[in-house]
Amino acid sequence: MIRPLVCAALLFAAAACERAQNQAEAPSPDAPPVAAACNDVAVNPAVSVAPGPSVAAASDEGLLGGPIAPGTYDLVRVEQRNGAADWTEQTWRSLRVADSEAGQTLDFVTARGSASAAPERFSARLREEPGALIFTCGRTGEAATSWAVSRSGLQIELPAETGAGVTLHIFQRRSN
């Protein structure tokens, strides 16, 4: 009679142990959150740049810098220069410019192929002399840049994503 009780107790203990092990493997509701994104800028799904050869503007004046008005800008055109490869996917890119104690902060978001595609994000601080973006999130280091501002938009030249040449990004200020 003792033997069946011992067997039952061992089976009960093994089942309880297995249940505790399965519960320990389940994700905890108190799990730490996923790392925060660099920014919360949203692309404008109505404004994108089609892939294909870019056409450079007739005048290739130097970009003279200047203060960039805080706000959100949407990419309306790109010009590949100095051997930069043309983009091969429909691209949505938006940029938010904000003033901070450290200077102007630029928050970028890019979606490729579809406006609802998983976004690529990075943030940088703009250094005026010499012109550079100092990456603070999503990328490291810095990138030489030049820019020009107008009443309705912003032109900013950055190293091409492939590393060869530069890309002139032409942004239009969002009206909201």
C-alpha positions as CSV (number, residue, x, y, z in Angstrom):
1,M,0.0,0.0,0.0
2,I,2.9,2.4,0.7
3,R,4.3,1.6,-2.7
4,P,1.3,3.0,-4.7
5,L,1.3,6.1,-2.5
6,V,5.0,6.7,-3.2
7,C,4.5,6.3,-6.9
8,A,1.5,8.7,-6.9
9,A,3.5,11.2,-4.9
10,L,6.4,11.0,-7.4
11,L,4.1,11.4,-10.3
12,F,2.4,14.4,-8.7
13,A,5.8,16.0,-7.9
14,A,7.0,15.5,-11.5
15,A,3.8,17.0,-12.9
16,A,4.1,20.0,-10.6
17,C,7.8,20.5,-11.6
18,E,7.0,20.3,-15.3
19,R,4.1,22.8,-14.9
20,A,6.4,25.2,-13.0
21,Q,9.1,24.9,-15.7
22,N,6.6,25.7,-18.5
23,Q,5.3,28.7,-16.6
24,A,8.9,30.0,-16.1
25,E,9.4,29.8,-19.9
26,A,6.3,31.8,-20.7
27,P,7.0,35.6,-21.3
28,S,6.5,37.6,-18.3
29,P,4.0,40.5,-18.5
30,D,6.6,42.5,-16.6
31,A,9.3,41.9,-19.3
32,P,11.4,45.0,-20.1
33,P,10.1,47.0,-23.1
34,V,11.7,46.8,-26.5
35,A,14.3,49.5,-27.0
36,A,12.7,52.8,-28.0
37,A,13.0,54.0,-31.5
38,C,15.2,57.0,-32.3
39,N,12.2,59.1,-33.1
40,D,8.5,59.0,-33.7
41,V,8.4,60.9,-37.1
42,A,5.9,59.4,-39.5
43,V,6.3,59.4,-43.3
44,N,3.7,61.2,-45.4
45,P,2.2,58.3,-47.4
46,A,1.1,60.8,-50.1
47,V,4.7,61.9,-50.9
48,S,7.3,59.6,-52.2
49,V,10.3,59.5,-54.6
50,A,10.1,57.0,-57.5
51,P,13.2,54.9,-58.3
52,G,15.1,55.6,-61.5
53,P,17.6,58.0,-62.8
54,S,17.6,61.4,-61.2
55,V,17.9,64.6,-63.2
56,A,20.2,67.2,-61.8
57,A,19.1,70.7,-61.6
58,A,20.4,73.1,-64.3
59,S,22.3,75.2,-61.8
60,D,24.6,73.4,-59.4
61,E,25.1,76.3,-56.9
62,G,26.8,75.6,-53.6
63,L,24.5,75.0,-50.6
64,L,25.1,77.9,-48.3
65,G,23.6,76.7,-45.1
66,G,21.6,78.9,-42.9
67,P,19.1,78.4,-40.1
68,I,16.5,75.7,-40.7
69,A,13.0,76.4,-39.6
70,P,11.8,73.8,-37.1
71,G,9.1,71.6,-38.5
72,T,8.5,68.5,-40.5
73,Y,9.7,68.1,-44.1
74,D,8.9,65.4,-46.7
75,L,11.3,64.3,-49.4
76,V,10.0,65.2,-52.9
77,R,13.1,64.6,-55.1
78,V,16.7,63.3,-55.0
79,E,19.6,64.0,-57.2
80,Q,22.5,61.5,-57.2
81,R,25.8,63.2,-57.7
82,N,29.5,62.3,-58.2
83,G,28.8,58.7,-59.1
84,A,26.1,57.9,-56.5
85,A,23.9,55.0,-57.6
86,D,20.2,55.6,-58.3
87,W,17.7,54.4,-55.8
88,T,15.9,51.2,-56.9
89,E,12.8,51.3,-54.7
90,Q,10.0,53.7,-54.2
91,T,11.0,55.7,-51.1
92,W,9.2,57.7,-48.5
93,R,11.5,59.9,-46.3
94,S,10.5,62.6,-43.8
95,L,12.6,64.8,-41.6
96,R,11.7,66.6,-38.4
97,V,13.9,69.6,-37.4
98,A,13.8,70.8,-33.8
99,D,15.8,73.3,-31.8
100,S,17.5,72.1,-28.7
101,E,20.1,73.4,-26.2
102,A,22.8,71.4,-28.2
103,G,21.7,73.0,-31.5
104,Q,19.4,71.7,-34.2
105,T,18.3,68.1,-34.1
106,L,17.3,66.3,-37.2
107,D,15.1,63.1,-36.9
108,F,14.9,61.1,-40.1
109,V,12.5,58.2,-41.0
110,T,12.5,56.2,-44.3
111,A,10.2,53.6,-45.7
112,R,11.2,51.7,-48.8
113,G,8.9,49.7,-51.2
114,S,5.7,50.8,-49.3
115,A,4.7,53.7,-47.1
116,S,3.7,51.1,-44.5
117,A,7.0,49.2,-44.6
118,A,9.0,48.9,-41.4
119,P,10.7,52.3,-41.1
120,E,14.4,53.0,-40.8
121,R,15.1,55.7,-38.3
122,F,18.1,57.8,-37.2
123,S,18.7,61.1,-35.5
124,A,21.5,63.5,-35.6
125,R,22.6,66.9,-34.4
126,L,23.5,69.5,-37.0
127,R,27.0,71.0,-36.7
128,E,27.3,74.2,-38.8
129,E,31.1,74.7,-39.1
130,P,32.2,72.6,-40.9
131,G,28.8,71.2,-41.9
132,A,28.2,67.7,-40.5
133,L,25.5,65.5,-39.1
134,I,26.7,64.0,-35.8
135,F,24.6,60.8,-35.4
136,T,23.0,60.4,-32.0
137,C,20.7,57.4,-32.6
138,G,20.4,54.7,-35.3
139,R,23.8,55.4,-36.8
140,T,27.2,56.2,-35.5
141,G,29.9,58.7,-36.3
142,E,29.3,61.7,-38.4
143,A,28.7,62.6,-42.1
144,A,29.8,65.7,-43.9
145,T,26.8,67.7,-45.1
146,S,25.8,71.0,-46.7
147,W,22.4,72.5,-47.0
148,A,20.3,75.4,-48.2
149,V,17.0,76.6,-46.9
150,S,14.1,78.3,-48.7
151,R,10.7,79.6,-47.6
152,S,9.1,76.3,-48.6
153,G,11.8,73.7,-48.1
154,L,15.2,72.4,-47.5
155,Q,18.0,70.9,-49.6
156,I,20.5,68.8,-47.8
157,E,23.4,66.9,-49.4
158,L,24.6,63.7,-47.7
159,P,27.0,60.9,-48.6
160,A,25.2,58.4,-50.7
161,E,24.0,55.2,-48.9
162,T,26.4,53.1,-51.0
163,G,29.4,55.1,-49.9
164,A,30.1,56.4,-53.4
165,G,29.1,60.0,-54.3
166,V,26.5,62.1,-52.6
167,T,22.8,62.5,-52.7
168,L,21.0,65.8,-52.7
169,H,17.7,65.4,-50.8
170,I,15.1,68.0,-51.7
171,F,12.5,68.3,-48.9
172,Q,9.3,70.3,-48.9
173,R,8.0,71.7,-45.7
174,R,4.8,69.9,-44.4
175,S,1.9,72.3,-44.2
176,N,0.4,71.1,-41.0
